[in-house]
């Protein structure tokens, strides 16, 4: 059966229609990033890829190709014996490598000769990533965003999780980045994804949303730890309506003591992270905080961090970067608990559903100018 070459753009829109997505690159390339749901069948593994590259440079291309062909044939045979022998004739895989060349071509050719209907991405991962980044911009501009603002410790992430549980559409950027988006936001033992993988995770989330319903997101900065939010997404978020989540100071401190329990348990690690604030707050202030932490007064340090450092920085940033912050409606859970957050989330979902219903009723050609402007601004759009 002949190979089917498809463009990167076509692969984006048909991705869910394949039985398997097979990445023929090496393990390290796959680990850095890969198409959502892909499985890794290296035509050349890490060591072999390095060996062939060295032969190509130090000997010549012909010798490298001979050795590479032998290794690739052996690896492809192993993949077929391990993964393919039980596949039915109607199995339809999508295959790619770095640029759609020899590695994916060799694997695809053998699979197609067996009789499978194999699709191969023209330009490989490189072309797919370029198309994916463009699609992020398209998707980001197509959604009705609702931005959850709130000072540090107000429970923005908890509310997002509750909103998801209540049936709302949610983009959790911190969850996708494995980071809590602050100087102290690194999660011990949990590495962040590469920038490429973070972009792919965002695209994979965006493509599954319904454009007829709003999407809730937290008021993130341009960077979440070491990874950057795509510019088109940040732009869409900063132009969107905002909600201002408020929680009493005592509840905020208690929430952070719970969410950052690893710092409560490991004072030395907390002190090491506090060093990052020395340039902003001054070494003397930071040294005082560190002494308090080591003396067991973690809660007092957390409270001072909130009121004297994070709150002023946050409010200034929100006013400067989010157009809807000044008009943001105030929302407040009864407390920091999951139960209270879920109750608030259900109220918000009910309000949004009501707005959508009213918008659907009034979305007719006879809309007056005032109504049309309101819907266009996203105030009640769905």
C-alpha positions, 0 to 999 in steps of 0.5 A, a space after each residue: 500500500 503506498 505511503 500517504 504524505 500529509 502536510 503538518 497542517 493536515 496532521 494538526 487537524 487529523 491527529 485524533 483520527 490515527 490509531 497510533 502516532 509513531 515518533 521515529 526519533 531518538 529517545 532524547 529527541 522524544 523526551 524534549 517534545 513529541 506530538 500528543 499521544 505519540 509512542 517512541 520507536 527510535 529508528 536509531 537510538 541515542 548512542 547509534 545516532 551519535 555514532 552515525 553522526 560521528 562517522 558522517 563527519 570523520 569518515 564520509 557520508 557513504 560509510 555512515 549510510 551503510 552503517 546507519 542502514 544496518 542499525 535502522 533495519 535491526 531496530 525496525 525489525 525489533 519494533 515490528 516484532 514487539 509492537 506490530 505483529 498483533 495489529 489488524 490490517 486496518 491499523 492506520 499509524 501516523 509516522 514522523 521524525 525530525 524533518 520527515 526524512 530517512 528515519 521515518 521514511 524507512 519505518 514507514 516504507 516497511 510498514 506500508 509494504 506490510 499492507 498498512 495505510 501509513 501517513 507520513 508528516 512532510 517536514 517531520 516534527 520541525 514542520 509540525 511544530 511551526 504549524 502548531 505554534 501558528 495554530 496556538 495563535 489562532 486558537 487563543 484568539 478564538 476563545 472567550 477568556 475569563 481571567 481569575 485574578 487575585 493576590 498570592 494565596 487567594 486560591 486561584 489554582 484551587 478555584 481553577 480546579 474546582 471550576 473544572 470539577 464543576 464542568 467549566 473549561 479551564 486552562 491550568 498553565 501552572 499545571 502544564 508548566 509544573 510550576 507555581 509561577 513565583 520565585 518560590 514556585 518550583 516544585 521539589 522533585 518535579 522538573 519543568 517541561 522543555 519550552 517545546 513540550 510546554 507549547 505542545 501541552 498548551 496546544 493540546 489543551 486549547 484544541 479540545 475546548 468548545 469555542 461556544 463556551 468561555 475558558 477560565 485561566 489564571 492571571 499568569 505573567 509571561 513566564 511560568 518558572 523557566 518556560 514562556 507562555 506563547 505571546 498570542 495567548 498572553 495577548 488574548 488573556 490580557 485583553 479579557 474580562 477579569 474576576 478578582 478573587 479575594 480571601 482573608 489574609 489569615 486564610 491566605 497564609 494558611 493556604 500557602 502553608 498547606 500548598 508549600 508544605 515542603 518548605 515548612 518541612 525543610 527550612 533550609 530549602 526555604 532559605 535557599 529559595 529566599 536568597 533569590 529575593 535578596 536583590 529586590 528586598 535587600 540582603 538584610 531583610 532576607 537574612 532576617 526572614 531566613 533566621 526566622 524560618 530556621 527558628 521555626 517562625 515560618 508562618 510569620 515569614 509567609 505573612 510578611 512575604 505576602 503583605 510586604 512583597 507579593 501583594 504590592 508587586 501583584 497589584 501593580 502588575 495586574 493594573 499594568 498588564 490586564 485591561 479588565 482588572 480595574 472593572 473586575 467583579 469581586 468573588 470570594 469563597 467562604 474560606 480556603 477549603 475545597 468545599 468552599 471553592 467548589 461552591 463558588 465555582 458552581 455559582 460562577 458556572 451557573 452565572 456563565 450558563 445564564 449569560 450564554 443563554 441570554 446571549 443565545 436568545 438575543 443573538 439575532 440580526 435585530 440586535 441594537 447597537 448597544 447589545 452588539 457592542 456588549 457581545 463584541 467586547 466579550 462581556 457576555 459572549 459564549 
